[in-house]
């Protein structure tokens, strides 16, 4: 069963919900919609709900690619989408919830 939501709710974006819920791509898009296309470390950590220390660890380990400009990092939102998809696939492969 597909239900079309009011586009005003999602800033003029229409998402379809099946009986299984949002698909993964739409869920990430909704989750990150309030953040800019290129984030700083604080915004990235807020979006992922992790500490700044954990955020820096993810960057240093190369799990989330980022650009270093001077002393600060810039993280494209597309890289967060990729990281979240990889984490989601990893959790599904392990048959557990993260």
matplotlib code that plots the C-alpha trace (Angstrom):
import matplotlib.pyplot as plt

x = [0.0, 1.5, 0.5, 1.5, 2.4, 1.6, 4.7, 4.5, 5.7, 8.9, 9.8, 8.1, 9.5, 7.1, 8.0, 6.1, 5.7, 5.1, 3.9, 7.6, 8.2, 10.6, 13.2, 16.7, 17.6, 14.5, 15.1, 18.6, 17.4, 14.8, 17.3, 19.9, 17.6, 18.3, 22.0, 24.0, 25.5, 28.9, 29.2, 31.8, 32.7, 30.2, 27.3, 28.4, 28.6, 25.1, 23.7, 25.2, 24.4, 28.0, 30.6, 33.1, 35.9, 34.1, 33.5, 37.3, 38.0, 35.7, 37.5, 41.0, 40.2, 39.0, 35.5, 34.1, 36.1, 36.5, 38.4, 40.8, 40.9, 43.5, 42.8, 39.2, 37.4, 34.6, 32.4, 30.1, 26.6, 27.0, 29.9, 27.6, 25.0, 27.6, 28.8, 25.3, 24.5, 27.6, 26.8, 23.2, 24.5, 26.9, 24.2, 21.9, 24.7, 25.3, 21.4, 21.4, 20.1, 22.7]
y = [0.0, 3.3, 6.6, 10.0, 12.5, 16.2, 17.8, 20.8, 18.6, 17.7, 21.1, 20.3, 16.9, 13.9, 10.6, 7.4, 5.2, 1.5, -0.9, -1.4, 2.3, 4.8, 3.4, 3.9, 6.7, 8.8, 8.2, 9.6, 12.5, 13.5, 12.9, 15.3, 17.8, 20.6, 20.4, 22.3, 20.4, 20.8, 20.5, 21.3, 18.7, 20.0, 19.7, 16.2, 15.0, 16.5, 14.8, 11.4, 11.9, 11.2, 13.1, 15.4, 12.9, 10.1, 12.4, 13.2, 9.4, 8.6, 11.2, 10.1, 6.5, 7.4, 6.1, 9.4, 11.2, 14.9, 17.9, 19.7, 23.4, 25.1, 23.6, 22.7, 19.9, 20.2, 17.1, 16.9, 15.6, 13.0, 11.4, 11.0, 9.3, 6.9, 6.2, 5.7, 3.3, 1.3, 1.1, 0.0, -2.7, -3.9, -4.1, -6.0, -8.4, -9.1, -9.4, -6.9, -3.4, -0.6]
z = [0.0, -1.0, 0.6, -0.8, 1.8, 1.7, 0.0, 2.3, 5.2, 3.5, 1.9, -1.4, -1.7, -2.1, -0.5, -0.8, 2.2, 1.6, 4.3, 5.1, 5.7, 4.1, 1.8, 3.1, 0.7, 1.5, 5.2, 5.0, 2.9, 5.5, 8.4, 6.8, 5.2, 7.7, 7.2, 4.5, 1.5, 3.0, 6.7, 9.4, 12.0, 14.6, 12.1, 11.0, 14.6, 15.3, 12.2, 13.2, 16.9, 17.9, 20.0, 18.4, 19.4, 17.6, 14.6, 14.4, 14.7, 11.8, 9.7, 10.7, 10.0, 6.6, 7.2, 6.1, 3.4, 4.1, 2.8, 5.2, 4.7, 6.9, 10.3, 9.8, 8.0, 5.4, 4.9, 1.8, 2.7, -0.1, 1.9, 4.9, 2.7, 1.5, 5.1, 6.4, 3.5, 4.2, 7.9, 7.0, 4.7, 7.4, 10.0, 7.6, 6.8, 10.5, 10.9, 13.8, 14.5, 14.9]

ax = plt.figure().add_subplot(projection="3d")
ax.plot(x, y, z, "-o")
ax.set_aspect("equal")
plt.show()
